[in-house]
Amino acid sequence: MQHDNTTIATKWFAAFNAHDLEQLLSLYHDDAQHYSPKLKIRQPETNGLVTGKAALRAWWQDSFDRLPTLQYEPTSFTANEDRVFMEYIRRVDGDTDMLVAEALEIRHGLIVASRVYHG
């Protein structure tokens, strides 16, 4: 199972860096939850947590629209049977690079929850 979860992480980065919203969303369960400190700042009413593909679509579409040069460079993956912990560098032209970690919880081959960590 570790290999499968690492494969999901690799597909996640490919879709995200291509800004391919449909491919990215295809990796998630319909009722997936996502927590991000950036979400908490930009949409305070969410308290940083959104649920469902419609909310994920809106969040990432806004990010891609606002940050057309946004890219993530993966630096490490650590996976077990139901999670993958990813570390990566967030790059946006004109911004300082940011080290980010994200945990994906995976069930039946789909991401059911994700949580972003950064300073």
PLY file of the C-alpha trace (Angstrom):
ply
format ascii 1.0
element vertex 119
property float x
property float y
property float z
element edge 118
property int vertex1
property int vertex2
end_header
0.00 0.00 0.00
2.88 2.39 0.61
3.69 2.37 -3.10
0.08 3.23 -3.99
0.00 6.19 -1.62
3.30 7.50 -2.96
1.82 7.20 -6.46
-1.19 9.28 -5.39
1.20 11.93 -4.03
3.13 11.96 -7.31
-0.13 12.35 -9.28
-1.21 15.12 -6.88
1.94 17.15 -7.60
1.66 16.61 -11.36
-1.97 17.80 -11.39
-1.32 20.72 -9.05
1.71 21.99 -10.96
-0.18 21.70 -14.26
-3.04 23.65 -12.61
-5.23 20.78 -13.86
-8.18 21.18 -11.54
-10.15 18.20 -12.88
-7.21 15.82 -12.50
-6.49 17.14 -9.01
-10.11 16.75 -7.90
-10.23 13.20 -9.33
-7.81 12.16 -6.56
-10.29 13.20 -3.83
-13.36 11.56 -2.34
-16.57 13.57 -2.93
-16.78 14.48 0.79
-13.06 15.10 1.36
-12.00 17.67 3.93
-9.11 20.08 3.46
-7.47 22.29 6.09
-5.01 25.07 5.25
-3.68 28.06 7.19
-3.90 30.07 3.93
-7.59 29.15 3.67
-8.11 30.37 7.23
-6.54 33.73 6.29
-8.27 34.20 2.91
-11.67 32.81 3.95
-11.90 33.34 7.74
-15.48 32.07 7.85
-14.19 28.56 7.07
-11.82 28.54 10.06
-9.39 26.97 7.60
-11.50 23.89 6.80
-13.56 23.13 3.69
-15.51 19.97 2.87
-16.44 18.52 -0.52
-15.21 18.79 -4.06
-17.18 21.98 -4.81
-15.38 23.80 -1.99
-12.02 22.36 -3.04
-12.68 23.43 -6.64
-13.49 26.99 -5.58
-10.43 27.21 -3.33
-7.93 25.92 -5.86
-9.46 27.79 -8.80
-9.09 31.00 -6.81
-5.47 30.09 -6.02
-4.63 29.31 -9.65
-6.33 32.51 -10.84
-4.54 34.70 -8.27
-1.17 32.95 -8.53
-0.62 31.86 -12.15
3.05 30.97 -11.44
2.27 28.86 -8.34
4.33 25.66 -8.30
5.18 23.06 -5.66
8.54 21.30 -5.66
8.31 18.03 -3.72
11.25 17.30 -1.42
10.08 14.14 0.40
7.25 11.64 0.82
6.69 9.36 3.80
3.82 6.91 3.32
2.07 4.11 5.18
-1.11 2.16 4.46
-3.50 5.10 4.93
-1.48 8.33 4.84
1.25 10.11 2.98
3.17 13.00 4.49
4.59 15.28 1.80
7.12 18.05 2.15
7.52 20.59 -0.60
8.63 24.09 -1.49
5.93 26.55 -2.53
7.16 28.84 -5.29
5.44 31.92 -6.69
7.22 34.51 -8.83
7.92 37.56 -6.69
7.34 35.77 -3.34
9.82 34.18 -0.96
9.89 30.39 -1.25
7.97 28.67 1.56
8.61 25.24 3.05
5.31 23.37 3.37
4.25 19.98 4.72
0.95 18.31 3.92
-0.63 15.11 5.16
-3.04 13.21 2.92
-5.35 10.63 4.48
-6.23 8.00 1.88
-9.00 5.40 1.85
-9.84 3.07 -1.03
-7.44 4.91 -3.32
-8.92 8.39 -2.75
-7.86 11.30 -0.56
-10.47 11.74 2.19
-8.66 14.45 4.15
-5.69 16.74 3.70
-4.01 19.10 6.13
-1.41 21.72 5.27
1.31 22.84 7.69
3.59 25.85 7.34
4.88 28.78 9.34
0 1
1 2
2 3
3 4
4 5
5 6
6 7
7 8
8 9
9 10
10 11
11 12
12 13
13 14
14 15
15 16
16 17
17 18
18 19
19 20
20 21
21 22
22 23
23 24
24 25
25 26
26 27
27 28
28 29
29 30
30 31
31 32
32 33
33 34
34 35
35 36
36 37
37 38
38 39
39 40
40 41
41 42
42 43
43 44
44 45
45 46
46 47
47 48
48 49
49 50
50 51
51 52
52 53
53 54
54 55
55 56
56 57
57 58
58 59
59 60
60 61
61 62
62 63
63 64
64 65
65 66
66 67
67 68
68 69
69 70
70 71
71 72
72 73
73 74
74 75
75 76
76 77
77 78
78 79
79 80
80 81
81 82
82 83
83 84
84 85
85 86
86 87
87 88
88 89
89 90
90 91
91 92
92 93
93 94
94 95
95 96
96 97
97 98
98 99
99 100
100 101
101 102
102 103
103 104
104 105
105 106
106 107
107 108
108 109
109 110
110 111
111 112
112 113
113 114
114 115
115 116
116 117
117 118
